[in-house]
Amino acid sequence: MDLSSRVLEDAEIVLLVDWPSRDVPDSLVREGFTVFVKGGPEPDHYNAQELRDEQVVPRRTGRPEHADLVYAHRPLGELPGIVALAKQLGAKAVWRQTGLNGTGERDPHGCWSPEEESREARSIVESSGLAYVESPYIADVAREIGRQDASG
């Protein structure tokens, strides 16, 4: 099993710090993960994403006490703050997605980043003692793992 699958298999609670498309939170919720979203710079702007009547809808919650995984779709300059948040929440890993394809164009499933940026991101995350994942696309891995049966 590769690192991305292992990280997601070991996670129950995922905190999302932005995403390239609704497919990310929707797929994670539908596959049985508990999903929180950091909605803005305010310290208490968090929502749980919940499945109601086959729709994924937000519910204002405040900051979660714990997360196993923090997923980020934010610029590299914001990564140190995201890593600090991940550490505060007891996360074991940070999964960063650029939303770019191999030519550098926007792609909601894209996980490409320039080699130097990828190395720097990995260094920032791993130097904090967390696992770093940047590919493949998290929603695809969630669907592949197929935890939906575990959630009922």
MDTraj code that builds the backbone (N, CA, C; nanometers):
import mdtraj as md
import numpy as np

residues = "MET ASP LEU SER SER ARG VAL LEU GLU ASP ALA GLU ILE VAL LEU LEU VAL ASP TRP PRO SER ARG ASP VAL PRO ASP SER LEU VAL ARG GLU GLY PHE THR VAL PHE VAL LYS GLY GLY PRO GLU PRO ASP HIS TYR ASN ALA GLN GLU LEU ARG ASP GLU GLN VAL VAL PRO ARG ARG THR GLY ARG PRO GLU HIS ALA ASP LEU VAL TYR ALA HIS ARG PRO LEU GLY GLU LEU PRO GLY ILE VAL ALA LEU ALA LYS GLN LEU GLY ALA LYS ALA VAL TRP ARG GLN THR GLY LEU ASN GLY THR GLY GLU ARG ASP PRO HIS GLY CYS TRP SER PRO GLU GLU GLU SER ARG GLU ALA ARG SER ILE VAL GLU SER SER GLY LEU ALA TYR VAL GLU SER PRO TYR ILE ALA ASP VAL ALA ARG GLU ILE GLY ARG GLN ASP ALA SER GLY".split()
xyz = np.array([
    [0.0853, -0.1179, 0.0000],
    [0.0000, 0.0000, 0.0000],
    [0.0899, 0.1242, 0.0000],
    [0.0600, 0.2194, -0.0877],
    [0.1426, 0.3399, -0.0952],
    [0.1071, 0.4376, 0.0172],
    [0.1897, 0.5415, 0.0324],
    [0.1741, 0.6365, 0.1419],
    [0.0373, 0.7043, 0.1391],
    [-0.0090, 0.7481, 0.0227],
    [-0.1371, 0.8193, 0.0161],
    [-0.2518, 0.7306, 0.0653],
    [-0.2536, 0.6060, 0.0232],
    [-0.3588, 0.5137, 0.0676],
    [-0.3483, 0.4868, 0.2167],
    [-0.2258, 0.4694, 0.2653],
    [-0.2041, 0.4436, 0.4080],
    [-0.2497, 0.5627, 0.4932],
    [-0.2146, 0.6838, 0.4501],
    [-0.2533, 0.8041, 0.5236],
    [-0.4055, 0.8146, 0.5311],
    [-0.4730, 0.7905, 0.4206],
    [-0.6187, 0.8021, 0.4202],
    [-0.6846, 0.6857, 0.4943],
    [-0.6300, 0.5670, 0.4822],
    [-0.6821, 0.4513, 0.5566],
    [-0.6762, 0.4760, 0.7068],
    [-0.5696, 0.5419, 0.7530],
    [-0.5499, 0.5661, 0.8958],
    [-0.6283, 0.6862, 0.9481],
    [-0.6889, 0.7622, 0.8598],
    [-0.7598, 0.8839, 0.9001],
    [-0.9091, 0.8582, 0.9186],
    [-0.9645, 0.9227, 1.0178],
    [-1.1097, 0.9254, 1.0355],
    [-1.1609, 1.0679, 1.0226],
    [-1.0842, 1.1627, 1.0789],
    [-1.1242, 1.3032, 1.0788],
    [-1.0286, 1.3811, 0.9891],
    [-1.0845, 1.4488, 0.8892],
    [-1.0052, 1.5246, 0.7925],
    [-1.0465, 1.6707, 0.8000],
    [-0.9488, 1.7586, 0.8142],
    [-0.9726, 1.9020, 0.8087],
    [-0.9284, 1.9525, 0.6721],
    [-1.0181, 2.0204, 0.6014],
    [-0.9872, 2.0767, 0.4709],
    [-0.9606, 2.2261, 0.4853],
    [-0.8481, 2.2690, 0.4302],
    [-0.8169, 2.4109, 0.4227],
    [-0.8220, 2.4456, 0.2743],
    [-0.9436, 2.4750, 0.2279],
    [-0.9731, 2.5044, 0.0884],
    [-0.9690, 2.3756, 0.0052],
    [-1.0162, 2.3846, -0.1185],
    [-1.0177, 2.2713, -0.2109],
    [-1.0365, 2.3244, -0.3515],
    [-0.9969, 2.2455, -0.4537],
    [-1.0098, 2.2912, -0.5920],
    [-1.1496, 2.2724, -0.6506],
    [-1.2313, 2.1848, -0.5910],
    [-1.3691, 2.1639, -0.6351],
    [-1.4466, 2.0953, -0.5232],
    [-1.5787, 2.1018, -0.5312],
    [-1.6654, 2.0384, -0.4305],
    [-1.6446, 1.8871, -0.4257],
    [-1.5842, 1.8306, -0.5274],
    [-1.5601, 1.6866, -0.5298],
    [-1.4772, 1.6417, -0.4095],
    [-1.3882, 1.7283, -0.3603],
    [-1.3029, 1.6891, -0.2473],
    [-1.3865, 1.6673, -0.1207],
    [-1.4559, 1.7684, -0.0681],
    [-1.5337, 1.7415, 0.0530],
    [-1.6461, 1.6407, 0.0303],
    [-1.7124, 1.6504, -0.0839],
    [-1.8241, 1.5605, -0.1100],
    [-1.7798, 1.4143, -0.1126],
    [-1.6699, 1.3851, -0.1800],
    [-1.6216, 1.2464, -0.1889],
    [-1.5774, 1.1932, -0.0536],
    [-1.5069, 1.2763, 0.0234],
    [-1.4625, 1.2313, 0.1555],
    [-1.5814, 1.2010, 0.2463],
    [-1.6811, 1.2891, 0.2475],
    [-1.8004, 1.2660, 0.3303],
    [-1.8722, 1.1404, 0.2839],
    [-1.8918, 1.1261, 0.1548],
    [-1.9652, 1.0104, 0.1015],
    [-1.8913, 0.8788, 0.1271],
    [-1.7611, 0.8865, 0.1457],
    [-1.6835, 0.7645, 0.1736],
    [-1.6658, 0.7394, 0.3230],
    [-1.7364, 0.8164, 0.4065],
    [-1.7407, 0.7844, 0.5494],
    [-1.6452, 0.8601, 0.6386],
    [-1.5755, 0.9603, 0.5859],
    [-1.4860, 1.0391, 0.6696],
    [-1.5639, 1.1486, 0.7413],
    [-1.5194, 1.1859, 0.8596],
    [-1.5695, 1.3038, 0.9279],
    [-1.4897, 1.4209, 0.8727],
    [-1.5579, 1.5181, 0.8146],
    [-1.4908, 1.6253, 0.7427],
    [-1.5261, 1.7607, 0.8034],
    [-1.4220, 1.8371, 0.8350],
    [-1.4355, 1.9754, 0.8790],
    [-1.3690, 2.0638, 0.7753],
    [-1.4181, 2.1862, 0.7640],
    [-1.3624, 2.2828, 0.6706],
    [-1.3267, 2.4091, 0.7476],
    [-1.2035, 2.4549, 0.7288],
    [-1.1635, 2.5856, 0.7807],
    [-1.2100, 2.6864, 0.6771],
    [-1.3041, 2.7722, 0.7178],
    [-1.3714, 2.8568, 0.6214],
    [-1.3147, 2.9950, 0.6001],
    [-1.2202, 3.0361, 0.6751],
    [-1.1667, 3.1703, 0.6586],
    [-1.0611, 3.1998, 0.7633],
    [-1.0142, 3.3227, 0.7662],
    [-0.9061, 3.3554, 0.8590],
    [-0.9506, 3.3664, 1.0047],
    [-1.0816, 3.3808, 1.0286],
    [-1.1291, 3.3915, 1.1656],
    [-1.0982, 3.2622, 1.2407],
    [-1.0570, 3.2725, 1.3675],
    [-1.0156, 3.1521, 1.4407],
    [-1.1275, 3.0520, 1.4676],
    [-1.2540, 3.0936, 1.4582],
    [-1.3637, 3.0017, 1.4872],
    [-1.4495, 2.9703, 1.3649],
    [-1.3996, 3.0001, 1.2465],
    [-1.4789, 2.9802, 1.1252],
    [-1.4552, 2.8393, 1.0684],
    [-1.5241, 2.7432, 1.1255],
    [-1.5144, 2.6032, 1.0838],
    [-1.6545, 2.5485, 1.0636],
    [-1.6654, 2.4562, 0.9699],
    [-1.7910, 2.3867, 0.9438],
    [-1.7653, 2.2378, 0.9339],
    [-1.8608, 2.1603, 0.9821],
    [-1.8613, 2.0167, 0.9545],
    [-1.9353, 1.9990, 0.8234],
    [-1.8927, 1.9058, 0.7425],
    [-1.9615, 1.8709, 0.6186],
    [-2.0358, 1.7405, 0.6467],
    [-2.1682, 1.7433, 0.6268],
    [-2.2504, 1.6280, 0.6628],
    [-2.3412, 1.5877, 0.5474],
    [-2.3695, 1.4594, 0.5404],
    [-2.4581, 1.4058, 0.4379],
    [-2.6012, 1.4076, 0.4904],
    [-2.6874, 1.4864, 0.4234],
    [-2.8297, 1.4931, 0.4587],
    [-2.9113, 1.4831, 0.3308],
    [-3.0006, 1.3854, 0.3275],
    [-3.0846, 1.3657, 0.2091],
    [-3.0013, 1.3591, 0.0815],
    [-2.8933, 1.2822, 0.0881],
    [-2.8037, 1.2607, -0.0259],
    [-2.7256, 1.3850, -0.0691],
    [-2.7320, 1.4933, 0.0079],
    [-2.6571, 1.6154, -0.0218],
    [-2.5559, 1.6398, 0.0893],
    [-2.4367, 1.6863, 0.0525],
    [-2.3364, 1.7243, 0.1517],
    [-2.3598, 1.8713, 0.1837],
    [-2.3870, 1.8982, 0.3113],
    [-2.4193, 2.0339, 0.3555],
    [-2.3317, 2.0725, 0.4744],
    [-2.3035, 2.2031, 0.4880],
    [-2.2214, 2.2489, 0.6005],
    [-2.3056, 2.2735, 0.7255],
    [-2.2408, 2.2553, 0.8407],
    [-2.2997, 2.2900, 0.9696],
    [-2.1919, 2.3606, 1.0512],
    [-2.2167, 2.4833, 1.0931],
    [-2.1184, 2.5619, 1.1680],
    [-2.0855, 2.4914, 1.2988],
    [-1.9570, 2.4750, 1.3283],
    [-1.9178, 2.3977, 1.4458],
    [-1.8155, 2.4662, 1.5351],
    [-1.7351, 2.5535, 1.4826],
    [-1.6163, 2.5967, 1.5551],
    [-1.5034, 2.4988, 1.5274],
    [-1.3871, 2.5314, 1.5760],
    [-1.2686, 2.4498, 1.5479],
    [-1.2799, 2.3097, 1.6080],
    [-1.2458, 2.2077, 1.5285],
    [-1.2480, 2.0717, 1.5835],
    [-1.1363, 2.0549, 1.6869],
    [-1.1570, 1.9633, 1.7779],
    [-1.0553, 1.9362, 1.8807],
    [-0.9418, 1.8516, 1.8256],
    [-0.9703, 1.7747, 1.7200],
    [-0.8710, 1.6815, 1.6654],
    [-0.8950, 1.6637, 1.5158],
    [-0.7876, 1.6352, 1.4441],
    [-0.7944, 1.5915, 1.3047],
    [-0.6802, 1.4941, 1.2824],
    [-0.7053, 1.3899, 1.2071],
    [-0.6013, 1.2925, 1.1746],
    [-0.5193, 1.3375, 1.0551],
    [-0.5841, 1.4120, 0.9662],
    [-0.5232, 1.4554, 0.8410],
    [-0.5689, 1.5974, 0.8110],
    [-0.4758, 1.6808, 0.7666],
    [-0.5105, 1.8143, 0.7187],
    [-0.4789, 1.8188, 0.5699],
    [-0.5809, 1.8524, 0.4915],
    [-0.5688, 1.8652, 0.3470],
    [-0.5674, 2.0139, 0.3142],
    [-0.4748, 2.0564, 0.2288],
    [-0.4635, 2.1982, 0.1957],
    [-0.4538, 2.2203, 0.0453],
    [-0.5315, 2.3151, -0.0003],
    [-0.5253, 2.3635, -0.1385],
    [-0.4990, 2.5133, -0.1273],
    [-0.3792, 2.5461, -0.0809],
    [-0.3403, 2.6839, -0.0555],
    [-0.1983, 2.7056, -0.1070],
    [-0.1608, 2.8319, -0.1268],
    [-0.0248, 2.8612, -0.1747],
    [0.0831, 2.8149, -0.0750],
    [0.2001, 2.7905, -0.1289],
    [0.3126, 2.7425, -0.0490],
    [0.3401, 2.8335, 0.0706],
    [0.3264, 2.9640, 0.0551],
    [0.3537, 3.0570, 0.1632],
    [0.2656, 3.0381, 0.2852],
    [0.1500, 2.9763, 0.2681],
    [0.0593, 2.9509, 0.3800],
    [0.0865, 2.8173, 0.4488],
    [0.1732, 2.7365, 0.3910],
    [0.1954, 2.6019, 0.4436],
    [0.2482, 2.5992, 0.5870],
    [0.3422, 2.6853, 0.6267],
    [0.3868, 2.6795, 0.7669],
    [0.2716, 2.6980, 0.8671],
    [0.1783, 2.7887, 0.8408],
    [0.0637, 2.8068, 0.9292],
    [-0.0282, 2.6859, 0.9291],
    [-0.0438, 2.6239, 0.8135],
    [-0.1274, 2.5047, 0.8020],
    [-0.0635, 2.3885, 0.8784],
    [0.0677, 2.3772, 0.8692],
    [0.1396, 2.2729, 0.9440],
    [0.1254, 2.2966, 1.0939],
    [0.1356, 2.4216, 1.1367],
    [0.1193, 2.4529, 1.2790],
    [-0.0202, 2.4124, 1.3267],
    [-0.1218, 2.4413, 1.2461],
    [-0.2583, 2.4011, 1.2802],
    [-0.2693, 2.2494, 1.2867],
    [-0.2107, 2.1808, 1.1902],
    [-0.2128, 2.0344, 1.1889],
    [-0.1513, 1.9781, 1.3168],
    [-0.0409, 2.0350, 1.3585],
    [0.0247, 1.9896, 1.4824],
    [-0.0653, 2.0143, 1.6034],
    [-0.1286, 2.1318, 1.6096],
    [-0.2178, 2.1640, 1.7215],
    [-0.3340, 2.0648, 1.7303],
    [-0.3799, 2.0173, 1.6158],
    [-0.4940, 1.9254, 1.6116],
    [-0.4529, 1.7784, 1.6242],
    [-0.3233, 1.7521, 1.6357],
    [-0.2761, 1.6153, 1.6509],
    [-0.2745, 1.5352, 1.5224],
    [-0.2753, 1.6031, 1.4085],
    [-0.2734, 1.5327, 1.2801],
    [-0.1419, 1.4588, 1.2601],
    [-0.1477, 1.3551, 1.1811],
    [-0.0286, 1.2760, 1.1488],
    [0.0273, 1.3110, 1.0115],
    [-0.0543, 1.3817, 0.9303],
    [-0.0117, 1.4083, 0.7927],
    [-0.0772, 1.5350, 0.7387],
    [-0.0094, 1.5922, 0.6390],
    [-0.0634, 1.7028, 0.5605],
    [-0.0635, 1.6578, 0.4155],
    [-0.1777, 1.6745, 0.3501],
    [-0.1941, 1.6386, 0.2095],
    [-0.2151, 1.7695, 0.1349],
    [-0.1218, 1.8071, 0.0510],
    [-0.1299, 1.9337, -0.0219],
    [-0.1567, 1.9065, -0.1688],
    [-0.2526, 1.9771, -0.2242],
    [-0.2839, 1.9646, -0.3664],
    [-0.2800, 2.1021, -0.4295],
    [-0.2081, 2.1143, -0.5397],
    [-0.1947, 2.2428, -0.6067],
    [-0.3132, 2.2779, -0.6958],
    [-0.3791, 2.1780, -0.7516],
    [-0.4858, 2.2056, -0.8476],
    [-0.4314, 2.2456, -0.9832],
    [-0.3086, 2.2012, -1.0116],
    [-0.2445, 2.2294, -1.1403],
    [-0.2104, 2.0983, -1.2100],
    [-0.2159, 2.0996, -1.3436],
    [-0.1755, 1.9815, -1.4188],
    [-0.0267, 1.9935, -1.4554],
    [0.0248, 1.8979, -1.5283],
    [0.1675, 1.8928, -1.5616],
    [0.2193, 2.0081, -1.6444],
    [0.1301, 2.0858, -1.7054],
    [0.1735, 2.2034, -1.7808],
    [0.1554, 2.3318, -1.6996],
    [0.1129, 2.3172, -1.5738],
    [0.0956, 2.4331, -1.4873],
    [-0.0392, 2.5019, -1.5015],
    [-0.1312, 2.4413, -1.5756],
    [-0.2646, 2.4988, -1.5921],
    [-0.3574, 2.4482, -1.4819],
    [-0.4597, 2.5284, -1.4489],
    [-0.5563, 2.4883, -1.3465],
    [-0.6288, 2.3604, -1.3861],
    [-0.6372, 2.2700, -1.2897],
    [-0.7049, 2.1423, -1.3084],
    [-0.7500, 2.0967, -1.1699],
    [-0.8812, 2.0869, -1.1447],
    [-0.9269, 2.0512, -1.0108],
    [-0.8759, 1.9161, -0.9613],
    [-0.8331, 1.8295, -1.0515],
    [-0.7764, 1.7004, -1.0106],
    [-0.6236, 1.7036, -1.0101],
    [-0.5656, 1.8162, -1.0512],
    [-0.4217, 1.8260, -1.0681],
    [-0.3434, 1.8284, -0.9377],
    [-0.2323, 1.7592, -0.9392],
    [-0.1458, 1.7481, -0.8215],
    [-0.0019, 1.7864, -0.8531],
    [0.0215, 1.8462, -0.9686],
    [0.1557, 1.8820, -1.0104],
    [0.2008, 2.0102, -0.9431],
    [0.3292, 2.0150, -0.9095],
    [0.3903, 2.1410, -0.8673],
    [0.5339, 2.1408, -0.9171],
    [0.5912, 2.2592, -0.9361],
    [0.7317, 2.2644, -0.9775],
    [0.8180, 2.1883, -0.8764],
    [0.9231, 2.1254, -0.9268],
    [1.0067, 2.0399, -0.8425],
    [1.0589, 2.1124, -0.7179],
    [1.1040, 2.2344, -0.7346],
    [1.1578, 2.3088, -0.6199],
    [1.0484, 2.3362, -0.5157],
    [0.9292, 2.3721, -0.5614],
    [0.8172, 2.3967, -0.4690],
    [0.7774, 2.2686, -0.3974],
    [0.7765, 2.1581, -0.4692],
    [0.7435, 2.0294, -0.4101],
    [0.8438, 1.9927, -0.3006],
    [0.9731, 2.0113, -0.3293],
    [1.0773, 1.9825, -0.2289],
    [1.0616, 2.0707, -0.1058],
    [1.0340, 2.2002, -0.1288],
    [1.0190, 2.2923, -0.0162],
    [0.8967, 2.2559, 0.0685],
    [0.7855, 2.2238, 0.0043],
    [0.6647, 2.1849, 0.0773],
    [0.6905, 2.0588, 0.1595],
    [0.7535, 1.9604, 0.0984],
    [0.7857, 1.8359, 0.1696],
    [0.8738, 1.8652, 0.2904],
    [0.9722, 1.9508, 0.2740],
    [1.0628, 1.9851, 0.3828],
    [0.9887, 2.0533, 0.4979],
    [0.9010, 2.1474, 0.4648],
    [0.8243, 2.2188, 0.5674],
    [0.7409, 2.1207, 0.6495],
    [0.6731, 2.0308, 0.5825],
    [0.5846, 1.9370, 0.6511],
    [0.6644, 1.8321, 0.7282],
    [0.7591, 1.7672, 0.6625],
    [0.8317, 1.6579, 0.7264],
    [0.9227, 1.7058, 0.8394],
    [0.9729, 1.8304, 0.8312],
    [1.0577, 1.8813, 0.9397],
    [0.9770, 1.9030, 1.0677],
    [0.8450, 1.9035, 1.0555],
    [0.7566, 1.9143, 1.1718],
    [0.7131, 1.7776, 1.2233],
    [0.7660, 1.6728, 1.1631],
    [0.7343, 1.5383, 1.2090],
    [0.6062, 1.4801, 1.1510],
    [0.5535, 1.5436, 1.0466],
    [0.4310, 1.4949, 0.9839],
    [0.4620, 1.4296, 0.8494],
    [0.3777, 1.3361, 0.8100],
    [0.3898, 1.2765, 0.6774],
    [0.3388, 1.3769, 0.5746],
    [0.3971, 1.3750, 0.4550],
    [0.3589, 1.4671, 0.3484],
    [0.3114, 1.3893, 0.2269],
    [0.1934, 1.4288, 0.1761],
    [0.1378, 1.3688, 0.0550],
    [0.1002, 1.4826, -0.0384],
    [0.1341, 1.4683, -0.1666],
    [0.0942, 1.5694, -0.2640],
    [0.0264, 1.5095, -0.3868],
    [0.0235, 1.3804, -0.3951],
    [-0.0469, 1.3129, -0.5037],
    [-0.0693, 1.1678, -0.4627],
    [-0.1679, 1.1034, -0.5204],
    [-0.2595, 1.1473, -0.6246],
    [-0.3712, 1.2336, -0.5672],
    [-0.4728, 1.2585, -0.6485],
    [-0.5893, 1.3372, -0.6112],
    [-0.6644, 1.2670, -0.4976],
    [-0.6847, 1.3381, -0.3870],
    [-0.7399, 1.2776, -0.2651],
    [-0.8775, 1.2143, -0.2848],
    [-0.9629, 1.2762, -0.3652],
    [-1.0974, 1.2203, -0.3851],
    [-1.0911, 1.0847, -0.4552],
    [-0.9970, 1.0689, -0.5477],
    [-0.9806, 0.9395, -0.6147],
    [-0.9365, 0.8328, -0.5156],
    [-0.8451, 0.8686, -0.4260],
    [-0.7978, 0.7720, -0.3259],
    [-0.9121, 0.7355, -0.2311],
    [-0.9911, 0.8350, -0.1912],
    [-1.1054, 0.8078, -0.1026],
    [-1.2022, 0.7100, -0.1687],
    [-1.2321, 0.7319, -0.2953],
    [-1.3240, 0.6415, -0.3658],
    [-1.2625, 0.5021, -0.3817],
    [-1.1322, 0.4975, -0.4044],
    [-1.0633, 0.3687, -0.4198],
    [-1.0672, 0.2889, -0.2901],
    [-1.0466, 0.3566, -0.1789],
    [-1.0497, 0.2903, -0.0495],
    [-1.1905, 0.2423, -0.0185],
    [-1.2895, 0.3226, -0.0552],
    [-1.4292, 0.2819, -0.0416],
    [-1.4733, 0.2517, 0.0991],
    [-1.4530, 0.3455, 0.1906],
    [-1.4892, 0.3241, 0.3312],
    [-1.6374, 0.3404, 0.3577],
    [-1.7178, 0.3720, 0.2579],
    [-1.8587, 0.4023, 0.2797],
    [-1.9313, 0.2927, 0.3556],
    [-1.8939, 0.1674, 0.3368],
    [-1.9608, 0.0586, 0.4085],
    [-1.9350, 0.0648, 0.5578],
    [-1.8182, 0.1193, 0.5961],
    [-1.7846, 0.1297, 0.7375],
    [-1.8683, 0.2360, 0.8081],
    [-1.9219, 0.3330, 0.7329],
    [-1.9976, 0.4410, 0.7943],
    [-2.1464, 0.4104, 0.8048],
    [-2.1901, 0.3032, 0.7430],
    [-2.3304, 0.2669, 0.7521],
    [-2.4017, 0.3126, 0.6345],
])
top = md.Topology()
chain = top.add_chain()
for i, resn in enumerate(residues, 1):
    res = top.add_residue(resn, chain, resSeq=i)
    for name in ("N", "CA", "C"):
        top.add_atom(name, md.element.get_by_symbol(name[0]), res)
traj = md.Trajectory(xyz[None], top)
